[in-house]
């Protein structure tokens, strides 16, 4: 029995090493340059060892995406729940989302940009994806009035995703990030002037 648990522990450690190294490589050179050969070389294991854990690079990127979604949920929840009021919570959540995207571009890409086998926006979506969506919905729902909360959540999320993607591609003025967030929050919350997260 101890031998089996030692084997399982070693397998779990290898699994985590593969994901950590894939993430580090993607953050430094981009997903397009991360191959199983490069990854195997970086962790000093053979490619068959990688395939013993993951079917292909897409499966590795999906696993990195799952880790990223877990991190993002925690970041969004803290931002939203520590704010003093719903408008400030919405603003804090939006800023936290954009900050996560900026600080972890390869992970963000794995979650929201790369082709994936993860099923978003469906009744069969994994619970983790539904939990992430629920964080956005909890922030925007106080302002839904007569609007469908899920649709309003999709509007918020897609607006933030557009900002994150365009900012990463250097298509937006970096010094206006907070201004764009405050304007978006003001419009979605029905306020005439942008709320303050302070």
Buried (B, 14 or more C-beta within 10 A) or exposed (E): EEEEEEEEEEEEEBBEBBBEBBBEBBBEEEBEEBEBEBBBEBBEBEEEEBEEBBEEBBBBBBBBBBBBBEBBBEBBBEBBEEBEEBBBBBBBBBBBBBBBBBEBBBBBBBBBBBEBEBEEEEEEBEEBBBBBBBBBBBBBBBBBEEBEBBEBBBBBBEBBBEBBBEBBEEEBEEEEBBEBBBEBBBBBBEEEEBBEBE
